[in-house]
Structure formats: structure tokens, C-alpha cells
């Protein structure tokens, strides 16, 4: 089993076959001007698999701080978008990464559900909806091209992430 410590939270424990620590991967280290999420998690469900792209932060600006908040949301969107592109490049064998597990490398793309998970440590639950709304707006093009809905964008605080089994 493995854990990932990020933004003051310990994610896991996870089976190593279920995780691609993309932020520390060989592929990511080769790319310039590319931002990624912390890790990708493959969750097995009864009739299909889910791929969770997980980003973590210790804080966020208030939505009223327009410039700072807008830049913050754009950065999160860029991390989700870039991470998905890196994964697609790996699936297409444009890159090789020894850290990418066979399970994630050979996932059935026709039946995979992709979720964008954003976890903010210490955030009050009532502060999360404006973040989710802004992120949903920013991710509309990506979600439309992948035929994903708003339920594929999940914004959590650390308490909620613990309940979902993401952190210990």
C-alpha cells in the first residue's frame, strides 16, 4: 500500500497499481510549462472503472477577489486539462513512463468514467460551492468534448475527502 502526502494531507493508502503519481513521474519531469494534478487514481466499480484526477491545495482565495480567484481557477483547470493530455499521450505510446501501472495503462477507455477531484484542506463546506461553480464554468469545453457532466467535477474539503476514503 502507498500514501501520497500533499498540501498537508495524507492521501491513501492505495494499492500502487491503482495510482499514477503524475506530479513526480518521469514523463512530467521531461515536460516544460506543463502543470499537472498530484496523482491519478483508478477506482474499480462493479460494471466499470473510474479514473480520478486529484488536485490538492491548502487554501484558496475568496471568490470576491476577482483577479486572484480567476487566476486560481484557471490554474486548477490547466492542471486537469494537462494531466488528461499527459495520460492520453501515455496511452498513445507517445511517451513511456515506468511508473505508469499496467492497470492504468490498459484501462478500458470506452467504459471509463473520468472525475476531476479538487481537495482543499481546512475549507468550510459552505465555501466550496463557489469554487465548484467557477471550476465547472472553466471546465465546460473539456467536459463537453469528453461527454462529462457536472457530477464529474467534485470539490471537497479534507473532512469530506476522509469520508470518501481519499485521505487518512
Secondary structure in CASP SS format (residue, H / E / C, confidence):
PFRMAT SS
TARGET T0000
AUTHOR 0000-0000-0000
METHOD secondary structure of the structure
MODEL  1
X C 1.00
X E 1.00
X E 1.00
X E 1.00
X E 1.00
X E 1.00
X C 1.00
X C 1.00
X E 1.00
X E 1.00
X E 1.00
X E 1.00
X E 1.00
X E 1.00
X C 1.00
X H 1.00
X H 1.00
X H 1.00
X E 1.00
X E 1.00
X C 1.00
X H 1.00
X H 1.00
X H 1.00
X C 1.00
X H 1.00
X H 1.00
X H 1.00
X H 1.00
X H 1.00
X C 1.00
X C 1.00
X C 1.00
X C 1.00
X C 1.00
X C 1.00
X C 1.00
X C 1.00
X E 1.00
X E 1.00
X E 1.00
X E 1.00
X E 1.00
X E 1.00
X C 1.00
X C 1.00
X C 1.00
X C 1.00
X E 1.00
X E 1.00
X E 1.00
X E 1.00
X E 1.00
X E 1.00
X E 1.00
X E 1.00
X E 1.00
X C 1.00
X C 1.00
X C 1.00
X C 1.00
X C 1.00
X C 1.00
X C 1.00
X C 1.00
X H 1.00
X H 1.00
X H 1.00
X H 1.00
X H 1.00
X H 1.00
X H 1.00
X H 1.00
X H 1.00
X H 1.00
X H 1.00
X H 1.00
X H 1.00
X H 1.00
X H 1.00
X H 1.00
X H 1.00
X H 1.00
X H 1.00
X H 1.00
X H 1.00
X H 1.00
X H 1.00
X H 1.00
X H 1.00
X H 1.00
X C 1.00
X C 1.00
X C 1.00
X C 1.00
X C 1.00
X C 1.00
X C 1.00
X C 1.00
X C 1.00
X C 1.00
X H 1.00
X H 1.00
X H 1.00
X H 1.00
X C 1.00
X C 1.00
X C 1.00
X H 1.00
X H 1.00
X H 1.00
X E 1.00
X E 1.00
X E 1.00
X E 1.00
X E 1.00
X E 1.00
X E 1.00
X E 1.00
X E 1.00
X C 1.00
X C 1.00
X C 1.00
X C 1.00
X H 1.00
X H 1.00
X H 1.00
X H 1.00
X H 1.00
X H 1.00
X H 1.00
X H 1.00
X H 1.00
X H 1.00
X H 1.00
X H 1.00
X H 1.00
X H 1.00
X C 1.00
X H 1.00
X H 1.00
X H 1.00
X H 1.00
X H 1.00
X H 1.00
X H 1.00
X C 1.00
X C 1.00
X C 1.00
X H 1.00
X H 1.00
X H 1.00
X E 1.00
X E 1.00
X E 1.00
X E 1.00
X E 1.00
X H 1.00
X H 1.00
X H 1.00
X H 1.00
X H 1.00
X H 1.00
X C 1.00
X C 1.00
X C 1.00
X E 1.00
X C 1.00
END
